[in-house]
Amino acid sequence: MHDITDLEGRGIPGVGVASTEFIEAAAAQAESLGFDAAMVFVQHPIQDRTDDEMRELAEAAYVEIVARVSQG
């Protein structure tokens, strides 16, 4: 969240990507920073996924990520 806030503050569009486990944490962090960052959430967990499974998650989220980064 800090990275996206920093990028946006410098005029560089950004989108945070996290797993669904962190939806509430992202909302709390956004509130504490006073910045509502564009976020895309993928299925949790991700830590034990294979490279191929991670590619599938990324491909599934790609359109939403591009749409959100283009909204700014």
PDB file of N, CA, C and O in Angstrom:
ATOM      1  N   MET A   1       0.820  -1.177   0.000  1.00  0.00           N
ATOM      2  CA  MET A   1       0.000   0.000   0.000  1.00  0.00           C
ATOM      3  C   MET A   1       0.880   1.263   0.000  1.00  0.00           C
ATOM      4  O   MET A   1       0.555   2.251  -0.658  1.00  0.00           O
ATOM      5  N   HIS A   2       1.985   1.219   0.737  1.00  0.00           N
ATOM      6  CA  HIS A   2       2.875   2.376   0.757  1.00  0.00           C
ATOM      7  C   HIS A   2       3.472   2.630  -0.625  1.00  0.00           C
ATOM      8  O   HIS A   2       3.616   3.780  -1.040  1.00  0.00           O
ATOM      9  N   ASP A   3       3.820   1.558  -1.336  1.00  0.00           N
ATOM     10  CA  ASP A   3       4.401   1.724  -2.676  1.00  0.00           C
ATOM     11  C   ASP A   3       3.420   2.377  -3.634  1.00  0.00           C
ATOM     12  O   ASP A   3       3.784   3.282  -4.385  1.00  0.00           O
ATOM     13  N   ILE A   4       2.172   1.917  -3.608  1.00  0.00           N
ATOM     14  CA  ILE A   4       1.163   2.489  -4.509  1.00  0.00           C
ATOM     15  C   ILE A   4       0.906   3.945  -4.149  1.00  0.00           C
ATOM     16  O   ILE A   4       0.767   4.794  -5.030  1.00  0.00           O
ATOM     17  N   THR A   5       0.844   4.230  -2.863  1.00  0.00           N
ATOM     18  CA  THR A   5       0.645   5.612  -2.406  1.00  0.00           C
ATOM     19  C   THR A   5       1.788   6.494  -2.891  1.00  0.00           C
ATOM     20  O   THR A   5       1.558   7.610  -3.359  1.00  0.00           O
ATOM     21  N   ASP A   6       3.026   5.995  -2.780  1.00  0.00           N
ATOM     22  CA  ASP A   6       4.188   6.750  -3.236  1.00  0.00           C
ATOM     23  C   ASP A   6       4.145   6.977  -4.746  1.00  0.00           C
ATOM     24  O   ASP A   6       4.358   8.094  -5.217  1.00  0.00           O
ATOM     25  N   LEU A   7       3.868   5.915  -5.500  1.00  0.00           N
ATOM     26  CA  LEU A   7       3.795   6.053  -6.955  1.00  0.00           C
ATOM     27  C   LEU A   7       2.741   7.069  -7.368  1.00  0.00           C
ATOM     28  O   LEU A   7       3.012   7.972  -8.159  1.00  0.00           O
ATOM     29  N   GLU A   8       1.547   6.914  -6.830  1.00  0.00           N
ATOM     30  CA  GLU A   8       0.457   7.832  -7.182  1.00  0.00           C
ATOM     31  C   GLU A   8       0.806   9.270  -6.793  1.00  0.00           C
ATOM     32  O   GLU A   8       0.465  10.209  -7.512  1.00  0.00           O
ATOM     33  N   GLY A   9       1.482   9.440  -5.663  1.00  0.00           N
ATOM     34  CA  GLY A   9       1.891  10.779  -5.229  1.00  0.00           C
ATOM     35  C   GLY A   9       2.880  11.421  -6.176  1.00  0.00           C
ATOM     36  O   GLY A   9       2.983  12.646  -6.233  1.00  0.00           O
ATOM     37  N   ARG A  10       3.608  10.606  -6.919  1.00  0.00           N
ATOM     38  CA  ARG A  10       4.563  11.109  -7.914  1.00  0.00           C
ATOM     39  C   ARG A  10       3.968  11.155  -9.312  1.00  0.00           C
ATOM     40  O   ARG A  10       4.673  11.427 -10.284  1.00  0.00           O
ATOM     41  N   GLY A  11       2.656  10.885  -9.413  1.00  0.00           N
ATOM     42  CA  GLY A  11       1.984  10.952 -10.702  1.00  0.00           C
ATOM     43  C   GLY A  11       2.124   9.695 -11.541  1.00  0.00           C
ATOM     44  O   GLY A  11       1.844   9.719 -12.739  1.00  0.00           O
ATOM     45  N   ILE A  12       2.550   8.602 -10.933  1.00  0.00           N
ATOM     46  CA  ILE A  12       2.709   7.338 -11.654  1.00  0.00           C
ATOM     47  C   ILE A  12       1.556   6.417 -11.246  1.00  0.00           C
ATOM     48  O   ILE A  12       1.445   6.047 -10.077  1.00  0.00           O
ATOM     49  N   PRO A  13       0.704   6.047 -12.194  1.00  0.00           N
ATOM     50  CA  PRO A  13      -0.431   5.192 -11.839  1.00  0.00           C
ATOM     51  C   PRO A  13       0.041   3.839 -11.312  1.00  0.00           C
ATOM     52  O   PRO A  13       1.026   3.281 -11.797  1.00  0.00           O
ATOM     53  N   GLY A  14      -0.664   3.327 -10.328  1.00  0.00           N
ATOM     54  CA  GLY A  14      -0.314   2.033  -9.762  1.00  0.00           C
ATOM     55  C   GLY A  14      -1.547   1.281  -9.290  1.00  0.00           C
ATOM     56  O   GLY A  14      -2.594   1.873  -9.028  1.00  0.00           O
ATOM     57  N   VAL A  15      -1.408  -0.011  -9.188  1.00  0.00           N
ATOM     58  CA  VAL A  15      -2.472  -0.876  -8.691  1.00  0.00           C
ATOM     59  C   VAL A  15      -1.828  -1.882  -7.745  1.00  0.00           C
ATOM     60  O   VAL A  15      -0.844  -2.532  -8.096  1.00  0.00           O
ATOM     61  N   GLY A  16      -2.383  -2.007  -6.552  1.00  0.00           N
ATOM     62  CA  GLY A  16      -1.907  -3.021  -5.626  1.00  0.00           C
ATOM     63  C   GLY A  16      -2.552  -4.360  -5.951  1.00  0.00           C
ATOM     64  O   GLY A  16      -3.730  -4.425  -6.301  1.00  0.00           O
ATOM     65  N   VAL A  17      -1.776  -5.415  -5.833  1.00  0.00           N
ATOM     66  CA  VAL A  17      -2.298  -6.762  -6.052  1.00  0.00           C
ATOM     67  C   VAL A  17      -1.967  -7.576  -4.809  1.00  0.00           C
ATOM     68  O   VAL A  17      -0.812  -7.648  -4.391  1.00  0.00           O
ATOM     69  N   ALA A  18      -2.989  -8.186  -4.226  1.00  0.00           N
ATOM     70  CA  ALA A  18      -2.811  -9.002  -3.028  1.00  0.00           C
ATOM     71  C   ALA A  18      -3.825 -10.134  -3.058  1.00  0.00           C
ATOM     72  O   ALA A  18      -4.758 -10.127  -3.862  1.00  0.00           O
ATOM     73  N   SER A  19      -3.635 -11.098  -2.181  1.00  0.00           N
ATOM     74  CA  SER A  19      -4.608 -12.185  -2.113  1.00  0.00           C
ATOM     75  C   SER A  19      -5.792 -11.761  -1.245  1.00  0.00           C
ATOM     76  O   SER A  19      -5.703 -10.822  -0.454  1.00  0.00           O
ATOM     77  N   THR A  20      -6.878 -12.466  -1.412  1.00  0.00           N
ATOM     78  CA  THR A  20      -8.124 -12.122  -0.729  1.00  0.00           C
ATOM     79  C   THR A  20      -8.003 -12.126   0.790  1.00  0.00           C
ATOM     80  O   THR A  20      -8.826 -11.518   1.474  1.00  0.00           O
ATOM     81  N   GLU A  21      -7.001 -12.795   1.320  1.00  0.00           N
ATOM     82  CA  GLU A  21      -6.764 -12.807   2.768  1.00  0.00           C
ATOM     83  C   GLU A  21      -6.493 -11.405   3.299  1.00  0.00           C
ATOM     84  O   GLU A  21      -6.679 -11.144   4.488  1.00  0.00           O
ATOM     85  N   PHE A  22      -6.059 -10.506   2.431  1.00  0.00           N
ATOM     86  CA  PHE A  22      -5.623  -9.178   2.856  1.00  0.00           C
ATOM     87  C   PHE A  22      -6.591  -8.051   2.506  1.00  0.00           C
ATOM     88  O   PHE A  22      -6.210  -6.881   2.526  1.00  0.00           O
ATOM     89  N   ILE A  23      -7.824  -8.388   2.188  1.00  0.00           N
ATOM     90  CA  ILE A  23      -8.813  -7.353   1.848  1.00  0.00           C
ATOM     91  C   ILE A  23      -9.012  -6.385   3.011  1.00  0.00           C
ATOM     92  O   ILE A  23      -8.927  -5.170   2.832  1.00  0.00           O
ATOM     93  N   GLU A  24      -9.273  -6.915   4.188  1.00  0.00           N
ATOM     94  CA  GLU A  24      -9.512  -6.044   5.349  1.00  0.00           C
ATOM     95  C   GLU A  24      -8.255  -5.273   5.732  1.00  0.00           C
ATOM     96  O   GLU A  24      -8.338  -4.096   6.083  1.00  0.00           O
ATOM     97  N   ALA A  25      -7.101  -5.913   5.669  1.00  0.00           N
ATOM     98  CA  ALA A  25      -5.849  -5.232   5.998  1.00  0.00           C
ATOM     99  C   ALA A  25      -5.576  -4.090   5.025  1.00  0.00           C
ATOM    100  O   ALA A  25      -5.112  -3.026   5.434  1.00  0.00           O
ATOM    101  N   ALA A  26      -5.859  -4.300   3.748  1.00  0.00           N
ATOM    102  CA  ALA A  26      -5.657  -3.245   2.750  1.00  0.00           C
ATOM    103  C   ALA A  26      -6.586  -2.069   3.027  1.00  0.00           C
ATOM    104  O   ALA A  26      -6.182  -0.912   2.909  1.00  0.00           O
ATOM    105  N   ALA A  27      -7.816  -2.362   3.393  1.00  0.00           N
ATOM    106  CA  ALA A  27      -8.766  -1.283   3.715  1.00  0.00           C
ATOM    107  C   ALA A  27      -8.298  -0.497   4.931  1.00  0.00           C
ATOM    108  O   ALA A  27      -8.376   0.732   4.940  1.00  0.00           O
ATOM    109  N   ALA A  28      -7.816  -1.185   5.952  1.00  0.00           N
ATOM    110  CA  ALA A  28      -7.327  -0.511   7.157  1.00  0.00           C
ATOM    111  C   ALA A  28      -6.093   0.333   6.845  1.00  0.00           C
ATOM    112  O   ALA A  28      -5.964   1.458   7.328  1.00  0.00           O
ATOM    113  N   GLN A  29      -5.200  -0.210   6.046  1.00  0.00           N
ATOM    114  CA  GLN A  29      -3.992   0.529   5.664  1.00  0.00           C
ATOM    115  C   GLN A  29      -4.348   1.755   4.839  1.00  0.00           C
ATOM    116  O   GLN A  29      -3.782   2.828   5.048  1.00  0.00           O
ATOM    117  N   ALA A  30      -5.278   1.607   3.907  1.00  0.00           N
ATOM    118  CA  ALA A  30      -5.707   2.746   3.087  1.00  0.00           C
ATOM    119  C   ALA A  30      -6.295   3.839   3.972  1.00  0.00           C
ATOM    120  O   ALA A  30      -6.020   5.022   3.769  1.00  0.00           O
ATOM    121  N   GLU A  31      -7.097   3.449   4.941  1.00  0.00           N
ATOM    122  CA  GLU A  31      -7.692   4.433   5.851  1.00  0.00           C
ATOM    123  C   GLU A  31      -6.615   5.144   6.656  1.00  0.00           C
ATOM    124  O   GLU A  31      -6.666   6.363   6.819  1.00  0.00           O
ATOM    125  N   SER A  32      -5.638   4.391   7.161  1.00  0.00           N
ATOM    126  CA  SER A  32      -4.592   5.013   7.977  1.00  0.00           C
ATOM    127  C   SER A  32      -3.700   5.938   7.153  1.00  0.00           C
ATOM    128  O   SER A  32      -3.176   6.923   7.674  1.00  0.00           O
ATOM    129  N   LEU A  33      -3.526   5.627   5.879  1.00  0.00           N
ATOM    130  CA  LEU A  33      -2.721   6.474   5.003  1.00  0.00           C
ATOM    131  C   LEU A  33      -3.521   7.624   4.395  1.00  0.00           C
ATOM    132  O   LEU A  33      -2.950   8.568   3.849  1.00  0.00           O
ATOM    133  N   GLY A  34      -4.846   7.536   4.497  1.00  0.00           N
ATOM    134  CA  GLY A  34      -5.682   8.556   3.886  1.00  0.00           C
ATOM    135  C   GLY A  34      -5.650   8.492   2.372  1.00  0.00           C
ATOM    136  O   GLY A  34      -5.784   9.513   1.697  1.00  0.00           O
ATOM    137  N   PHE A  35      -5.472   7.287   1.836  1.00  0.00           N
ATOM    138  CA  PHE A  35      -5.363   7.118   0.391  1.00  0.00           C
ATOM    139  C   PHE A  35      -6.089   5.849  -0.015  1.00  0.00           C
ATOM    140  O   PHE A  35      -5.811   4.773   0.514  1.00  0.00           O
ATOM    141  N   ASP A  36      -7.006   5.969  -0.939  1.00  0.00           N
ATOM    142  CA  ASP A  36      -7.777   4.820  -1.401  1.00  0.00           C
ATOM    143  C   ASP A  36      -7.152   4.284  -2.681  1.00  0.00           C
ATOM    144  O   ASP A  36      -7.547   4.665  -3.783  1.00  0.00           O
ATOM    145  N   ALA A  37      -6.187   3.408  -2.529  1.00  0.00           N
ATOM    146  CA  ALA A  37      -5.451   2.871  -3.676  1.00  0.00           C
ATOM    147  C   ALA A  37      -6.309   1.897  -4.471  1.00  0.00           C
ATOM    148  O   ALA A  37      -7.160   1.200  -3.918  1.00  0.00           O
ATOM    149  N   ALA A  38      -6.071   1.862  -5.769  1.00  0.00           N
ATOM    150  CA  ALA A  38      -6.703   0.852  -6.608  1.00  0.00           C
ATOM    151  C   ALA A  38      -6.102  -0.493  -6.229  1.00  0.00           C
ATOM    152  O   ALA A  38      -4.880  -0.632  -6.159  1.00  0.00           O
ATOM    153  N   MET A  39      -6.951  -1.481  -5.985  1.00  0.00           N
ATOM    154  CA  MET A  39      -6.490  -2.805  -5.569  1.00  0.00           C
ATOM    155  C   MET A  39      -7.183  -3.878  -6.394  1.00  0.00           C
ATOM    156  O   MET A  39      -8.336  -3.725  -6.797  1.00  0.00           O
ATOM    157  N   VAL A  40      -6.467  -4.959  -6.635  1.00  0.00           N
ATOM    158  CA  VAL A  40      -7.020  -6.159  -7.249  1.00  0.00           C
ATOM    159  C   VAL A  40      -6.642  -7.313  -6.325  1.00  0.00           C
ATOM    160  O   VAL A  40      -5.487  -7.447  -5.919  1.00  0.00           O
ATOM    161  N   PHE A  41      -7.621  -8.132  -6.003  1.00  0.00           N
ATOM    162  CA  PHE A  41      -7.385  -9.258  -5.102  1.00  0.00           C
ATOM    163  C   PHE A  41      -7.532 -10.570  -5.865  1.00  0.00           C
ATOM    164  O   PHE A  41      -8.485 -10.770  -6.618  1.00  0.00           O
ATOM    165  N   VAL A  42      -6.564 -11.459  -5.648  1.00  0.00           N
ATOM    166  CA  VAL A  42      -6.569 -12.785  -6.273  1.00  0.00           C
ATOM    167  C   VAL A  42      -6.839 -13.827  -5.199  1.00  0.00           C
ATOM    168  O   VAL A  42      -6.767 -13.541  -4.004  1.00  0.00           O
ATOM    169  N   GLN A  43      -7.147 -15.029  -5.640  1.00  0.00           N
ATOM    170  CA  GLN A  43      -7.477 -16.105  -4.709  1.00  0.00           C
ATOM    171  C   GLN A  43      -6.319 -16.394  -3.759  1.00  0.00           C
ATOM    172  O   GLN A  43      -5.148 -16.383  -4.140  1.00  0.00           O
ATOM    173  N   HIS A  44      -6.692 -16.652  -2.517  1.00  0.00           N
ATOM    174  CA  HIS A  44      -5.726 -17.018  -1.480  1.00  0.00           C
ATOM    175  C   HIS A  44      -5.796 -18.522  -1.278  1.00  0.00           C
ATOM    176  O   HIS A  44      -6.876 -19.085  -1.459  1.00  0.00           O
ATOM    177  N   PRO A  45      -4.758 -19.190  -0.930  1.00  0.00           N
ATOM    178  CA  PRO A  45      -3.387 -18.721  -0.703  1.00  0.00           C
ATOM    179  C   PRO A  45      -2.582 -18.699  -2.000  1.00  0.00           C
ATOM    180  O   PRO A  45      -2.971 -19.293  -3.007  1.00  0.00           O
ATOM    181  N   ILE A  46      -1.450 -17.997  -1.946  1.00  0.00           N
ATOM    182  CA  ILE A  46      -0.575 -17.980  -3.119  1.00  0.00           C
ATOM    183  C   ILE A  46       0.801 -18.575  -2.826  1.00  0.00           C
ATOM    184  O   ILE A  46       1.516 -18.953  -3.754  1.00  0.00           O
ATOM    185  N   GLN A  47       1.180 -18.664  -1.563  1.00  0.00           N
ATOM    186  CA  GLN A  47       2.560 -19.039  -1.239  1.00  0.00           C
ATOM    187  C   GLN A  47       2.951 -20.448  -1.682  1.00  0.00           C
ATOM    188  O   GLN A  47       4.128 -20.686  -1.951  1.00  0.00           O
ATOM    189  N   ASP A  48       2.021 -21.378  -1.767  1.00  0.00           N
ATOM    190  CA  ASP A  48       2.365 -22.746  -2.148  1.00  0.00           C
ATOM    191  C   ASP A  48       2.015 -23.084  -3.590  1.00  0.00           C
ATOM    192  O   ASP A  48       2.033 -24.253  -3.975  1.00  0.00           O
ATOM    193  N   ARG A  49       1.702 -22.087  -4.376  1.00  0.00           N
ATOM    194  CA  ARG A  49       1.313 -22.339  -5.764  1.00  0.00           C
ATOM    195  C   ARG A  49       2.539 -22.547  -6.643  1.00  0.00           C
ATOM    196  O   ARG A  49       3.612 -21.999  -6.388  1.00  0.00           O
ATOM    197  N   THR A  50       2.355 -23.341  -7.666  1.00  0.00           N
ATOM    198  CA  THR A  50       3.423 -23.549  -8.639  1.00  0.00           C
ATOM    199  C   THR A  50       3.546 -22.319  -9.541  1.00  0.00           C
ATOM    200  O   THR A  50       2.679 -21.444  -9.536  1.00  0.00           O
ATOM    201  N   ASP A  51       4.611 -22.265 -10.298  1.00  0.00           N
ATOM    202  CA  ASP A  51       4.783 -21.159 -11.244  1.00  0.00           C
ATOM    203  C   ASP A  51       3.615 -21.109 -12.227  1.00  0.00           C
ATOM    204  O   ASP A  51       3.109 -20.031 -12.543  1.00  0.00           O
ATOM    205  N   ASP A  52       3.192 -22.268 -12.706  1.00  0.00           N
ATOM    206  CA  ASP A  52       2.068 -22.301 -13.645  1.00  0.00           C
ATOM    207  C   ASP A  52       0.787 -21.783 -13.000  1.00  0.00           C
ATOM    208  O   ASP A  52       0.028 -21.049 -13.633  1.00  0.00           O
ATOM    209  N   GLU A  53       0.544 -22.154 -11.757  1.00  0.00           N
ATOM    210  CA  GLU A  53      -0.653 -21.660 -11.057  1.00  0.00           C
ATOM    211  C   GLU A  53      -0.575 -20.149 -10.843  1.00  0.00           C
ATOM    212  O   GLU A  53      -1.588 -19.456 -10.940  1.00  0.00           O
ATOM    213  N   MET A  54       0.604 -19.641 -10.558  1.00  0.00           N
ATOM    214  CA  MET A  54       0.772 -18.195 -10.387  1.00  0.00           C
ATOM    215  C   MET A  54       0.523 -17.467 -11.709  1.00  0.00           C
ATOM    216  O   MET A  54      -0.071 -16.389 -11.725  1.00  0.00           O
ATOM    217  N   ARG A  55       0.980 -18.058 -12.819  1.00  0.00           N
ATOM    218  CA  ARG A  55       0.711 -17.458 -14.131  1.00  0.00           C
ATOM    219  C   ARG A  55      -0.791 -17.406 -14.404  1.00  0.00           C
ATOM    220  O   ARG A  55      -1.299 -16.417 -14.934  1.00  0.00           O
ATOM    221  N   GLU A  56      -1.500 -18.479 -14.038  1.00  0.00           N
ATOM    222  CA  GLU A  56      -2.948 -18.514 -14.224  1.00  0.00           C
ATOM    223  C   GLU A  56      -3.622 -17.411 -13.409  1.00  0.00           C
ATOM    224  O   GLU A  56      -4.521 -16.733 -13.908  1.00  0.00           O
ATOM    225  N   LEU A  57      -3.193 -17.227 -12.157  1.00  0.00           N
ATOM    226  CA  LEU A  57      -3.755 -16.143 -11.333  1.00  0.00           C
ATOM    227  C   LEU A  57      -3.489 -14.784 -11.977  1.00  0.00           C
ATOM    228  O   LEU A  57      -4.378 -13.935 -12.045  1.00  0.00           O
ATOM    229  N   ALA A  58      -2.264 -14.589 -12.447  1.00  0.00           N
ATOM    230  CA  ALA A  58      -1.900 -13.315 -13.069  1.00  0.00           C
ATOM    231  C   ALA A  58      -2.708 -13.073 -14.339  1.00  0.00           C
ATOM    232  O   ALA A  58      -3.201 -11.969 -14.569  1.00  0.00           O
ATOM    233  N   GLU A  59      -2.837 -14.098 -15.150  1.00  0.00           N
ATOM    234  CA  GLU A  59      -3.610 -13.950 -16.383  1.00  0.00           C
ATOM    235  C   GLU A  59      -5.077 -13.652 -16.089  1.00  0.00           C
ATOM    236  O   GLU A  59      -5.707 -12.860 -16.789  1.00  0.00           O
ATOM    237  N   ALA A  60      -5.613 -14.286 -15.059  1.00  0.00           N
ATOM    238  CA  ALA A  60      -7.017 -14.055 -14.693  1.00  0.00           C
ATOM    239  C   ALA A  60      -7.230 -12.632 -14.177  1.00  0.00           C
ATOM    240  O   ALA A  60      -8.312 -12.068 -14.346  1.00  0.00           O
ATOM    241  N   ALA A  61      -6.211 -12.052 -13.552  1.00  0.00           N
ATOM    242  CA  ALA A  61      -6.341 -10.706 -12.980  1.00  0.00           C
ATOM    243  C   ALA A  61      -5.918  -9.604 -13.943  1.00  0.00           C
ATOM    244  O   ALA A  61      -6.184  -8.429 -13.690  1.00  0.00           O
ATOM    245  N   TYR A  62      -5.272  -9.960 -15.028  1.00  0.00           N
ATOM    246  CA  TYR A  62      -4.667  -8.988 -15.938  1.00  0.00           C
ATOM    247  C   TYR A  62      -5.637  -7.906 -16.419  1.00  0.00           C
ATOM    248  O   TYR A  62      -5.328  -6.717 -16.336  1.00  0.00           O
ATOM    249  N   VAL A  63      -6.776  -8.299 -16.906  1.00  0.00           N
ATOM    250  CA  VAL A  63      -7.733  -7.327 -17.461  1.00  0.00           C
ATOM    251  C   VAL A  63      -8.169  -6.338 -16.380  1.00  0.00           C
ATOM    252  O   VAL A  63      -8.256  -5.136 -16.633  1.00  0.00           O
ATOM    253  N   GLU A  64      -8.439  -6.840 -15.185  1.00  0.00           N
ATOM    254  CA  GLU A  64      -8.860  -5.954 -14.090  1.00  0.00           C
ATOM    255  C   GLU A  64      -7.726  -5.012 -13.676  1.00  0.00           C
ATOM    256  O   GLU A  64      -7.966  -3.838 -13.394  1.00  0.00           O
ATOM    257  N   ILE A  65      -6.506  -5.520 -13.639  1.00  0.00           N
ATOM    258  CA  ILE A  65      -5.359  -4.679 -13.281  1.00  0.00           C
ATOM    259  C   ILE A  65      -5.197  -3.545 -14.297  1.00  0.00           C
ATOM    260  O   ILE A  65      -5.055  -2.383 -13.916  1.00  0.00           O
ATOM    261  N   VAL A  66      -5.218  -3.879 -15.572  1.00  0.00           N
ATOM    262  CA  VAL A  66      -5.071  -2.855 -16.619  1.00  0.00           C
ATOM    263  C   VAL A  66      -6.221  -1.852 -16.548  1.00  0.00           C
ATOM    264  O   VAL A  66      -6.002  -0.649 -16.697  1.00  0.00           O
ATOM    265  N   ALA A  67      -7.429  -2.331 -16.324  1.00  0.00           N
ATOM    266  CA  ALA A  67      -8.580  -1.417 -16.224  1.00  0.00           C
ATOM    267  C   ALA A  67      -8.409  -0.441 -15.065  1.00  0.00           C
ATOM    268  O   ALA A  67      -8.679   0.751 -15.211  1.00  0.00           O
ATOM    269  N   ARG A  68      -7.965  -0.938 -13.923  1.00  0.00           N
ATOM    270  CA  ARG A  68      -7.822  -0.062 -12.756  1.00  0.00           C
ATOM    271  C   ARG A  68      -6.668   0.923 -12.903  1.00  0.00           C
ATOM    272  O   ARG A  68      -6.778   2.073 -12.479  1.00  0.00           O
ATOM    273  N   VAL A  69      -5.579   0.489 -13.491  1.00  0.00           N
ATOM    274  CA  VAL A  69      -4.463   1.418 -13.666  1.00  0.00           C
ATOM    275  C   VAL A  69      -4.806   2.469 -14.722  1.00  0.00           C
ATOM    276  O   VAL A  69      -4.240   3.562 -14.712  1.00  0.00           O
ATOM    277  N   SER A  70      -5.717   2.150 -15.622  1.00  0.00           N
ATOM    278  CA  SER A  70      -6.118   3.086 -16.670  1.00  0.00           C
ATOM    279  C   SER A  70      -7.178   4.072 -16.214  1.00  0.00           C
ATOM    280  O   SER A  70      -7.421   5.066 -16.899  1.00  0.00           O
ATOM    281  N   GLN A  71      -7.812   3.827 -15.083  1.00  0.00           N
ATOM    282  CA  GLN A  71      -8.883   4.703 -14.595  1.00  0.00           C
ATOM    283  C   GLN A  71      -8.374   6.058 -14.130  1.00  0.00           C
ATOM    284  O   GLN A  71      -9.087   7.058 -14.208  1.00  0.00           O
ATOM    285  N   GLY A  72      -7.122   6.086 -13.639  1.00  0.00           N
ATOM    286  CA  GLY A  72      -6.582   7.299 -13.048  1.00  0.00           C
ATOM    287  C   GLY A  72      -6.533   8.415 -13.995  1.00  0.00           C
ATOM    288  O   GLY A  72      -6.099   9.510 -13.637  1.00  0.00           O
TER     289      GLY A  72
END
